[in-house]
Amino acid sequence: MIALLAYLLMPIDLVPDFLPVIGFADDAIITAVALRYAIRHAGVDAVQRNWPGTPEGLRSVLALAGIKWSIGSARAHSPGPN
């Protein structure tokens, strides 16, 4: 998570942010990969406990990461090998 934060704070991106749509795509993709990694190692319970936003916001971010989760449920399913 520290590496993700460092990447997001860097002024230089893989794809410059001033390019329409794709400029922010690299940030979103890297964030989704980091979130999947965190959930595989810490579990969705830990992410849910530490989520500062709304449950709907968490559901949106988890959907972006390709993780199925419902509000009020501590169960998540991430496709692929464990």
N, CA, C and O of each residue as an XYZ file, in Angstrom:
328
protein
N       0.821     -1.180      0.000
C       0.000      0.000      0.000
C       0.874      1.255      0.000
O       0.489      2.289     -0.547
N       2.045      1.155      0.615
C       2.965      2.293      0.619
C       3.467      2.561     -0.800
O       3.601      3.712     -1.214
N       3.741      1.487     -1.535
C       4.194      1.650     -2.916
C       3.100      2.297     -3.770
O       3.393      3.127     -4.630
N       1.849      1.919     -3.535
C       0.741      2.530     -4.266
C       0.651      4.020     -3.952
O       0.513      4.846     -4.855
N       0.728      4.351     -2.687
C       0.669      5.755     -2.288
C       1.809      6.558     -2.925
O       1.601      7.666     -3.418
N       3.007      5.987     -2.907
C       4.157      6.671     -3.518
C       3.930      6.888     -5.010
O       4.230      7.959     -5.538
N       3.393      5.857     -5.698
C       3.142      5.988     -7.130
C       2.103      7.075     -7.412
O       2.268      7.892     -8.318
N       1.024      7.067     -6.612
C      -0.035      8.052     -6.842
C       0.416      9.476     -6.542
O      -0.100     10.425     -7.134
N       1.365      9.636     -5.638
C       1.858     10.969     -5.299
C       2.961     11.462     -6.231
O       3.260     12.656     -6.263
N       3.568     10.550     -6.989
C       4.624     10.954     -7.920
C       4.072     11.902     -8.975
O       2.971     11.688     -9.482
N       4.817     12.943     -9.310
C       4.334     13.866    -10.337
C       4.423     13.287    -11.752
O       3.833     13.837    -12.682
N       5.147     12.195    -11.920
C       5.310     11.586    -13.245
C       4.548     10.268    -13.261
O       4.749      9.424    -12.387
N       3.669     10.084    -14.256
C       2.889      8.858    -14.412
C       3.348      8.123    -15.660
O       4.057      8.670    -16.504
N       2.921      6.858    -15.754
C       3.199      6.093    -16.967
C       2.521      6.750    -18.166
O       3.101      6.855    -19.246
N       1.281      7.190    -17.954
C       0.523      7.913    -18.976
C       0.162      9.267    -18.372
O      -0.484      9.303    -17.324
N       0.553     10.377    -18.988
C       0.274     11.701    -18.410
C      -1.218     11.928    -18.175
O      -2.049     11.558    -19.005
N      -1.550     12.543    -17.028
C      -2.948     12.764    -16.660
C      -3.666     13.763    -17.553
O      -4.897     13.782    -17.567
N      -2.954     14.583    -18.290
C      -3.625     15.573    -19.134
C      -4.241     14.940    -20.385
O      -5.006     15.605    -21.084
N      -3.932     13.685    -20.685
C      -4.558     13.004    -21.820
C      -5.969     12.591    -21.411
O      -6.140     11.946    -20.376
N      -6.971     12.944    -22.190
C      -8.356     12.626    -21.819
C      -8.571     11.122    -21.622
O      -8.071     10.317    -22.408
N      -9.283     10.756    -20.618
C      -9.700      9.406    -20.241
C      -8.529      8.501    -19.899
O      -8.436      8.029    -18.766
N      -7.634      8.246    -20.841
C      -6.561      7.292    -20.578
C      -5.511      7.828    -19.615
O      -4.708      7.062    -19.081
N      -5.514      9.120    -19.392
C      -4.542      9.712    -18.471
C      -4.721      9.237    -17.042
O      -3.752      9.118    -16.293
N      -5.962      8.967    -16.666
C      -6.230      8.484    -15.314
C      -6.377      6.972    -15.273
O      -6.482      6.397    -14.189
N      -6.386      6.318    -16.421
C      -6.575      4.868    -16.465
C      -5.437      4.131    -15.774
O      -5.681      3.138    -15.088
N      -4.200      4.591    -15.937
C      -3.096      3.883    -15.292
C      -3.214      3.950    -13.771
O      -2.901      2.977    -13.085
N      -3.661      5.085    -13.240
C      -3.850      5.207    -11.791
C      -4.941      4.240    -11.312
O      -4.779      3.580    -10.285
N      -6.037      4.159    -12.050
C      -7.139      3.282    -11.664
C      -6.729      1.812    -11.730
O      -7.079      1.030    -10.846
N      -6.002      1.440    -12.755
C      -5.579      0.047    -12.913
C      -4.608     -0.350    -11.807
O      -4.748     -1.419    -11.214
N      -3.644      0.488    -11.531
C      -2.668      0.183    -10.481
C      -3.344      0.144     -9.116
O      -2.992     -0.688     -8.280
N      -4.307      1.029     -8.875
C      -5.052      1.006     -7.615
C      -5.856     -0.276     -7.485
O      -5.887     -0.869     -6.407
N      -6.506     -0.717     -8.551
C      -7.278     -1.961     -8.520
C      -6.375     -3.165     -8.247
O      -6.744     -4.045     -7.470
N      -5.211     -3.213     -8.869
C      -4.267     -4.314     -8.633
C      -3.782     -4.309     -7.188
O      -3.694     -5.366     -6.563
N      -3.467     -3.139     -6.653
C      -3.016     -3.047     -5.256
C      -4.125     -3.460     -4.300
O      -3.854     -4.115     -3.293
N      -5.367     -3.091     -4.592
C      -6.490     -3.477     -3.742
C      -6.706     -4.989     -3.764
O      -6.959     -5.595     -2.723
N      -6.608     -5.593     -4.936
C      -6.736     -7.056     -5.027
C      -5.643     -7.728     -4.213
O      -5.899     -8.719     -3.529
N      -4.435     -7.203     -4.281
C      -3.317     -7.755     -3.518
C      -3.589     -7.646     -2.012
O      -3.372     -8.599     -1.263
N      -4.064     -6.482     -1.583
C      -4.347     -6.273     -0.162
C      -5.440     -7.216      0.324
O      -5.337     -7.763      1.422
N      -6.479     -7.412     -0.472
C      -7.571     -8.284     -0.064
C      -7.123     -9.736     -0.024
O      -7.539    -10.485      0.859
N      -6.296    -10.136     -0.950
C      -5.797    -11.524     -0.929
C      -4.942    -11.795      0.298
O      -4.931    -12.917      0.805
N      -4.228    -10.789      0.781
C      -3.333    -11.000      1.921
C      -3.962    -10.636      3.263
O      -3.680    -11.297      4.263
N      -4.800     -9.611      3.314
C      -5.383     -9.180      4.589
C      -6.842     -9.579      4.731
O      -7.347     -9.683      5.848
N      -7.518     -9.802      3.629
C      -8.925    -10.149      3.657
C      -9.812     -8.923      3.520
O      -9.407     -7.802      3.830
N     -11.019     -9.156      3.054
C     -11.952     -8.056      2.838
C     -12.396     -7.461      4.172
O     -12.757     -6.286      4.231
N     -12.376     -8.256      5.244
C     -12.745     -7.721      6.562
C     -11.834     -6.569      6.967
O     -12.304     -5.543      7.459
N     -10.542     -6.739      6.760
C      -9.578     -5.695      7.122
C      -9.789     -4.446      6.273
O      -9.704     -3.326      6.778
N     -10.059     -4.634      5.000
C     -10.304     -3.484      4.121
C     -11.586     -2.778      4.551
O     -11.628     -1.549      4.598
N     -12.626     -3.540      4.864
C     -13.895     -2.960      5.284
C     -13.741     -2.183      6.590
O     -14.285     -1.086      6.719
N     -13.008     -2.736      7.559
C     -12.802     -2.055      8.848
C     -12.062     -0.738      8.690
O     -12.331      0.216      9.419
N     -11.130     -0.676      7.743
C     -10.289      0.508      7.578
C     -10.773      1.448      6.483
O     -10.131      2.466      6.223
N     -11.881      1.131      5.842
C     -12.402      1.967      4.757
C     -12.968      3.260      5.344
O     -13.879      3.206      6.170
N     -12.442      4.434      4.930
C     -12.904      5.693      5.511
C     -14.194      6.229      4.889
O     -14.816      7.143      5.431
N     -14.586      5.667      3.768
C     -15.755      6.203      3.064
C     -17.023      5.427      3.348
O     -17.130      4.712      4.344
N     -17.975      5.584      2.456
C     -19.280      4.946      2.598
C     -19.216      3.491      2.115
O     -18.321      3.129      1.351
N     -20.163      2.661      2.561
C     -20.215      1.284      2.049
C     -20.420      1.234      0.538
O     -19.895      0.350     -0.139
N     -21.192      2.195      0.013
C     -21.406      2.232     -1.442
C     -20.107      2.553     -2.178
O     -19.843      2.011     -3.252
N     -19.304      3.432     -1.596
C     -18.003      3.747     -2.192
C     -17.087      2.540     -2.194
O     -16.385      2.285     -3.173
N     -17.093      1.790     -1.089
C     -16.285      0.571     -1.020
C     -16.750     -0.431     -2.057
O     -15.936     -1.066     -2.728
N     -18.066     -0.574     -2.187
C     -18.598     -1.514     -3.178
C     -18.153     -1.109     -4.584
O     -17.820     -1.973     -5.396
N     -18.143      0.181     -4.877
C     -17.718      0.655     -6.200
C     -16.249      0.354     -6.454
O     -15.880     -0.090     -7.541
N     -15.413      0.596     -5.452
C     -13.978      0.345     -5.608
C     -13.711     -1.152     -5.749
O     -12.880     -1.562     -6.560
N     -14.411     -1.965     -4.965
C     -14.235     -3.414     -5.081
C     -14.713     -3.917     -6.438
O     -14.109     -4.828     -7.005
N     -15.785     -3.338     -6.964
C     -16.254     -3.720     -8.296
C     -15.211     -3.371     -9.349
O     -14.990     -4.139    -10.285
N     -14.571     -2.219     -9.202
C     -13.505     -1.825    -10.116
C     -12.358     -2.831    -10.078
O     -11.728     -3.110    -11.098
N     -12.097     -3.369     -8.888
C     -11.027     -4.344     -8.731
C     -11.464     -5.747     -9.136
O     -10.652     -6.673     -9.125
N     -12.730     -5.917     -9.493
C     -13.222     -7.227     -9.915
C     -13.527     -8.154     -8.757
O     -13.446     -9.374     -8.901
N     -13.881     -7.587     -7.598
C     -14.162     -8.384     -6.411
C     -15.643     -8.252     -6.095
O     -16.159     -7.143     -5.949
N     -16.332     -9.399     -5.990
C     -17.759     -9.396     -5.689
C     -17.937     -9.298     -4.180
O     -17.365    -10.084     -3.424
N     -18.742     -8.318     -3.746
C     -18.967     -8.079     -2.326
C     -20.279     -7.354     -2.169
O     -20.630     -6.519     -3.002
N     -21.011     -7.658     -1.116
C     -22.262     -6.953     -0.877
C     -22.197     -6.241      0.462
O     -21.514     -6.701      1.377
N     -22.898     -5.127      0.585
C     -22.913     -4.344      1.811
C     -23.471     -5.210      2.934
O     -24.473     -5.903      2.759
N     -22.812     -5.163      4.083
C     -23.234     -5.964      5.230
C     -22.669     -7.362      5.214
O     -22.880     -8.131      6.151
N     -21.962     -7.694      4.174
C     -21.362     -9.025      4.075
C     -19.860     -8.914      4.174
O     -19.250     -8.036      3.564
N     -19.273     -9.792      4.931
C     -17.821     -9.804      5.053
C     -17.197    -10.762      4.061
O     -15.991    -11.008      4.095
N     -18.025    -11.306      3.171
C     -17.515    -12.268      2.205
C     -17.246    -11.574      0.875
O     -18.038    -10.756      0.408
N     -16.138    -11.912      0.294
C     -15.797    -11.385     -1.030
C     -15.279    -12.532     -1.857
O     -14.713    -13.490     -1.331
N     -15.472    -12.434     -3.130
C     -14.965    -13.443     -4.038
C     -14.121    -12.759     -5.088
O     -14.574    -11.871     -5.810
N     -12.890    -13.199     -5.148
C     -11.984    -12.681     -6.159
C     -11.668    -13.815     -7.115
O     -11.129    -14.838     -6.694
N     -11.990    -13.661     -8.392
C     -11.732    -14.747     -9.340
C     -10.251    -15.034     -9.480
O      -9.408    -14.150     -9.331
N      -9.958    -16.277     -9.767
C      -8.566    -16.654     -9.973
C      -8.026    -17.504     -8.839
O      -8.715    -17.737     -7.846
N      -6.787    -17.970     -8.987
C      -6.201    -18.838     -7.959
C      -5.917    -18.057     -6.682
O      -5.650    -16.856     -6.721
N      -5.978    -18.752     -5.555
C      -5.704    -18.117     -4.265
C      -4.299    -18.315     -3.855
O      -3.895    -17.845     -2.791
